[in-house]
Amino acid sequence: MKNVEHIGIAVKDLSKGNALYSQLLGVEPYKLEEVASENVLTSFFRIGSTKIELLEATTEESAIAKFIAKRGEGIHHIAFEVEDIESEMERLRNEGFRLLNTAPKKGADNKLVCFVHPKDANGVLVELCQSIHQ
């Protein structure tokens, strides 16, 4: 794993979250994106070499809606950048980690993503992400 790529924060209202984090961080989000496959709207803030991703559910069935209903707004996941997501997934499976995906899937911000089960990471949802080269 190369570095922390971003920290994902679940919010009830993306426009209010964007206003709050713009004020808090002193910068505007550089990207807004809908990830239909995950039923979320996202925005990204760049802080140094790390990013903050805000996530708002677009349906009550989305993982973000369920997370907020159970735990409230707050940190949802920590994402780590990897160079080869498939080999990293294989390495983690061989180490005994449970992955929530059998294969990488398209995520926000032009990334392939995969998640490690939080029960295998001290209650933290860990995301692996690899840039999609165009």
C-alpha positions as CSV (number, residue, x, y, z in Angstrom):
1,M,0.0,0.0,0.0
2,K,1.3,3.4,-1.0
3,N,-0.5,5.9,1.2
4,V,-3.8,7.1,2.6
5,E,-5.7,8.1,-0.6
6,H,-8.8,9.5,1.1
7,I,-11.0,9.4,4.2
8,G,-14.7,8.9,3.5
9,I,-17.2,10.7,5.6
10,A,-20.9,9.8,5.6
11,V,-23.2,12.9,5.5
12,K,-27.0,13.2,5.5
13,D,-27.0,16.3,3.2
14,L,-24.1,16.8,0.7
15,S,-24.7,20.5,0.2
16,K,-24.7,21.1,3.9
17,G,-21.6,18.9,4.3
18,N,-19.8,20.8,1.5
19,A,-20.6,24.1,3.1
20,L,-19.3,22.9,6.5
21,Y,-16.1,21.3,5.2
22,S,-15.4,24.3,2.8
23,Q,-15.6,26.5,5.9
24,L,-13.6,24.1,8.1
25,L,-10.8,23.3,5.5
26,G,-10.7,26.7,3.8
27,V,-11.1,25.1,0.3
28,E,-14.0,24.2,-2.0
29,P,-14.7,20.7,-3.2
30,Y,-12.8,20.1,-6.4
31,K,-15.2,17.4,-7.7
32,L,-18.8,16.3,-7.4
33,E,-19.8,12.9,-8.7
34,E,-22.7,10.4,-8.6
35,V,-21.8,6.8,-8.2
36,A,-25.0,5.1,-9.3
37,S,-23.8,1.6,-8.6
38,E,-23.3,2.5,-4.9
39,N,-26.4,4.8,-4.7
40,V,-24.3,7.8,-3.5
41,L,-23.4,11.4,-4.4
42,T,-19.8,12.3,-3.5
43,S,-17.7,15.3,-3.3
44,F,-13.9,15.5,-2.8
45,F,-11.7,18.0,-1.0
46,R,-7.9,18.0,-1.5
47,I,-5.8,18.6,1.6
48,G,-2.1,18.2,0.9
49,S,-1.6,14.8,-0.7
50,T,-4.8,13.4,1.0
51,K,-8.4,13.8,0.0
52,I,-11.6,14.0,2.1
53,E,-14.6,12.3,0.4
54,L,-18.1,13.2,1.6
55,L,-20.8,10.7,0.7
56,E,-24.6,11.2,0.7
57,A,-27.0,8.3,0.1
58,T,-29.4,8.6,-2.9
59,T,-31.6,5.7,-1.7
60,E,-32.6,4.3,1.7
61,E,-31.1,0.9,0.5
62,S,-27.6,2.3,0.1
63,A,-24.7,1.3,2.4
64,I,-24.4,5.0,3.4
65,A,-28.0,5.3,4.4
66,K,-27.7,2.2,6.5
67,F,-24.5,3.4,8.1
68,I,-26.0,6.7,9.0
69,A,-29.2,5.1,10.4
70,K,-27.1,2.8,12.6
71,R,-24.1,5.0,13.6
72,G,-25.0,8.6,12.5
73,E,-22.9,10.9,10.3
74,G,-19.1,10.5,10.5
75,I,-16.1,8.6,9.3
76,H,-17.2,5.8,7.1
77,H,-14.0,4.4,5.6
78,I,-10.2,4.9,5.1
79,A,-8.9,4.3,1.6
80,F,-5.4,3.2,0.8
81,E,-3.9,3.7,-2.7
82,V,-2.5,0.5,-4.2
83,E,-0.6,0.0,-7.5
84,D,-2.2,-3.4,-8.4
85,I,-5.5,-3.9,-6.7
86,E,-6.0,-7.5,-7.9
87,S,-2.6,-8.6,-6.5
88,E,-3.3,-6.7,-3.2
89,M,-6.7,-8.4,-3.0
90,E,-5.1,-11.8,-3.4
91,R,-2.4,-11.0,-0.8
92,L,-5.1,-10.0,1.7
93,R,-7.2,-13.1,1.0
94,N,-4.1,-15.2,1.6
95,E,-3.5,-13.4,4.9
96,G,-7.1,-14.4,6.0
97,F,-8.9,-11.1,5.4
98,R,-12.5,-11.2,4.2
99,L,-13.1,-8.9,1.2
100,L,-16.5,-7.5,0.5
101,N,-15.9,-7.8,-3.3
102,T,-14.8,-10.8,-5.3
103,A,-13.4,-8.4,-8.0
104,P,-12.5,-4.7,-8.1
105,K,-15.4,-2.4,-9.1
106,K,-15.6,1.1,-10.5
107,G,-15.7,3.7,-7.7
108,A,-15.6,7.5,-7.5
109,D,-12.8,9.7,-8.7
110,N,-11.7,7.3,-11.5
111,K,-10.7,4.5,-9.3
112,L,-11.1,0.7,-9.1
113,V,-12.1,-0.2,-5.5
114,C,-12.5,-3.1,-3.1
115,F,-13.4,-3.2,0.6
116,V,-12.0,-5.2,3.5
117,H,-14.6,-6.4,6.0
118,P,-14.5,-4.1,9.0
119,K,-14.6,-7.1,11.4
120,D,-11.2,-8.0,10.1
121,A,-9.8,-4.4,10.6
122,N,-10.7,-3.5,14.2
123,G,-14.1,-2.2,13.1
124,V,-12.7,0.1,10.3
125,L,-14.0,-0.3,6.8
126,V,-10.8,-0.3,4.6
127,E,-11.0,0.6,1.0
128,L,-8.3,-0.3,-1.5
129,C,-8.2,1.9,-4.5
130,Q,-6.2,1.9,-7.8
131,S,-6.3,4.7,-10.3
132,I,-7.8,3.8,-13.7
133,H,-5.3,4.7,-16.3
134,Q,-6.8,6.4,-19.4
